[in-house]
Amino acid sequence: MTNKIIALVDGSAYSKSVCDHAAWIASRGGYEVELMHVLGRRETGTGSDLSGAITLGARSALLEELSSIDEQRAKLAVRRGRAILEDARALLVAAGVKSTEHLRHGDLIEAISAKEGGAEMILIGKRGEAADFAKGHVGSNLDRVMRAVSRPLFIASRAYRPIEKVLIAYDGSESAMRAVNHVARSTLYRGVDMRIVTVGAATEAAKKSLENAQATLANAGLEAETAILPGQPEEALGKLIEEAEFGHLVMGASGHSRLRSLFVGSTSLEMIRTCKVPILLVR
């Protein structure tokens, strides 16, 4: 197991929550946090040409001015990125957590791919700086990251709350079992209340599958209740989380039966969009 987690911060309202959750994970798991802020190509001013079809002497003068503006914009983006990382580091220092900071240039996915192999987990906010809060849109970066990363992905909610109750969504698939195994191996879930839930018909096969998952946790010294709920997964799980006041949801990143739809296409984003607690996706 690696001893590092990567926390992506962008200066949005979710960045503090990412840091707070990173501090919780690092404190319980003994991890160091690698803070990462990625400057996209637009922010660095590369490849832009705003001169249009201007000709003669005016073109040269304008190009020079535009180049100067691009250069200033790139410098400001770097300064802002460093300030974001400094603020994030201050939050972790206050929590007694060790961290390193990396300001990267270029594509977000490429930056993560270069680093994720040495990390136990990736943390990202549900929405980014440009997200439309009024419409509740999930950030486009989250969508890309969710589909690209191979490590467990922790999606932070807007505000941090101490995690005392954990819900594990389980459908018997290999991905769901990997999520259960991840919880069993992790030190994060020691001493918290846990429940493993399947959504669908209460068949003997479903009951047996839940018993196997429960036994895996028991062998690791973890107690978990089990339940089978009727209905559609996104509705049933969302209602349970709210009514029973669960503080965290753990799921496999893909599955079979109806739970598979949660992480394929628009339905996956709908579940993440509506769930008000942090979610851990395990591949």
N, C-alpha and C positions, 0 to 999 in steps of 0.2 A: 504493500500500500504506500502511496506517495504521501508526503507530509505538507502538501501545498494545495490551496484552493485559489482559483482565479475569480476576482470580482470585477465586473465591468461597470465603470462609472462614466456618466456622460453629463453630469451637472443638472439632470432633470430632478423633478420632485421625488423620483424613486431612488435616486442615488444614496440618500441617507438610509433608506430602508435596506438597500443592498449592503451597505456598510454595517448596519446594525445586525442583520442576519449573518453576515460574514463573521462578525465578532462572536456571535452565539455559536456558530459552527466551529470556528477556530478554537474557542475556549473549551468546548466539550470534546473536540476531537484532537486537540494538540497540534493544529495546523498553523502554518504561516500563510498569510494572505498576500497574494500578488495582485495589486491594484493595476488595472489597465484602462487607459483611455486612448481611443483610436481616432485620429484625425483623418477624415475622409479626404478624397482628392479635391472636392469643392472647397473645403476649408483651407487647404494648402495653396489654392489658387493655381494649380497646374492645369494646363491645357485649355485655358479660357481665352477667347478672342472676341472682344466686344466691339471691335472697330468697324464691323460691317463692310460696306463698299466705299468707305471714305478714300478719296484719292488726293494726289498732289501733296503739298507740304503739310496740310492739315492732318493727313494720315499719320505721318511720322510723329508729329507733336502729340496726337491723341494716343497713339500706341505707347509712347513713352510715359504719358500720364497714367494710362490704364495699367501698364506694367508696374508703375510705382504703387498704385492702389492695390494691385494683387499682392505685391510684396508686403505692404503694410497689413493687409488682411491676413496673410499667412503668419506673420509675426504675432499678430493679436491672437490668432487661433492657438498658436503654440503657448503663448503666455496664459491664455484661458485654460488650456489643457493642463498645464502645470499647476495652476491654481486649484483646479478641480481635484487633482491628485493630492495636493497638499491638504486640502480640506478633508478629503477622505482619510488620509493617513492620520490626521489629528483625531478623528473619531475612533479609529482603531487603537491609537496610542492611549486615549482616555479609557478604553476598555481593557488595556493591558495586553493587546495583541500585537505580535510582530508582523511587519509588512514590508514589502518592497513596492516600488512604483515604476511603471513603464508607460511612456508616452510613445505610441506607435503611429506610423503614417501609412495610409493606404486603405485597403479593403478590410472590413471588420472580420469577415470569415477567414481570410488569409492570416490575419493577425492571431486569431484564436487557434487556428489549425497549427500554427507554428509553436504554440505553447501548451496546448491542452494535453499532449501526451504525458507531460510531467505533472499533471494535476489530478487530484482526486475528484474534483467537482468544479463546475463553472456556475457562477452566480450572475444573474442579469435581472433588471427590473422588468415588470410586466409591460410598462410603456416607457417610451423615451421622451426626449425633450420636445419633439415635434408632434407627439400624439395628441389626438383630439379627445380631451377628457369629457366633453359634453356628450359625444357620441359613444364614448367608451371603447374606442378602437384600440386594439392591441398593436404595439409598435411593430413596424415593418422589420426592424432589426431582430426582434425576438422571433418573428416568423422564420427568418433566414437562419438564425442560430439554432433554433429548435430542430430544424431539418438537417443541419449540417454536423453538429457536434456528436462525438462518440462517447464522451464522458457524461456522467449524471449531470443534469441541468436543473439548477435550483432557480425557480422564478419567484422573485420577491414581490410581495404585495406592496401596496402604497405606504403602509405604515407598519412598523414592527410591533409585535406583541409577543411576550414570552410564550414559548411553545410548550404546552403541558398535555395536550391531547392530539394524537396523530391518527389519521384515517388512511388505511391502505386499501386502494381500489384493486380488486383481484378478479380475474376472469379465467384463471387456470392456464393461461398461455405461458410460453417460455419467457416472454418479456415481463409478465406479471410476476413470475417466479424469480426472475433476476432482481426485481424490485424488492421482493421479500428477502432474498439472500443478502441484498445490499443493506437492508435494515438490520438483519441479523448480525452482520459483520461490523456494523458501524457502532461507535460509542455515542453517537448523537441521541439515540433513542432509549438510552438507559434511564429508568426512573420516570418515564412518561406513560400515560395511559394510551393504549393502542387498541384499534378495532380493525379487523379485516372484513371487507364487505364485498359481496358479489351482487350484481344487479341482474335479475332474470328469474327464471323458473327455479323453484326449490327442488331440483331433482336429486337423486341419490349421488349422481356423479358430481354435481355442484357441491353437495355437502362433503363428500369425500375429498374433493380438491381443496376445500377450505380447511379441512382437518389436517391435510398435509402441510399447508402453508402455516397453520397454527403450530404444528409440531416442529417445523423448521425454526420458528422463533423460540419455542420452548427449549429446544436443544441449545440455543444460544443464551438461555437464561432470561428470555423476554416473555412476558405474559400478554396475551391479546385475546379479546373477545371476537366472536365471529357473528356475521349476520348475512342473510340473503334478502334483498329488497326487490319488490316488483317495480315495473315501470321502465322508463328510459334512463340510461346511465347519467347523462348530464343533469337531468331534473332531479332524480332520486339522490344522487350524491350531493348536489348543491343544497337541497332541502335538508339533508342529514347534517351537513357541515354547519349550516346556520342554526338549526334547532338544537343540536347537541353541542354546539360551540366548540367544534374541532378547530385547532389552530394551525393545522398543517395537513396537506394531502400528498400521499406518495403513490405514484402510478408507474406502470410500465409504459414506455414510449410507443409501443404498438401492441396489438393483441389479436384476438379473434372474436367472433360473435359480435354483439352490438358494441362492446367496449372498444373494439378496434377502430370504429368510426371516430372515437374521441381524438385520435391522433393522426387522422388522414383528412386533409382538406379543411374545409371551413368549419366543420364541427369541432375539431380540435381547438381552433382559435376561439370558438364560442364558449367552450368549457373554461378555458383560461381567462377569457374576458369577463365572465360572470362570477367566477370563483373569487372570493374576497380574502382567501388565505394563501400563503405561499405554497407552491407546488414543486415537488421534486419528480422529474421525469428520468426514469432509468431505462437505458437501452439493453 
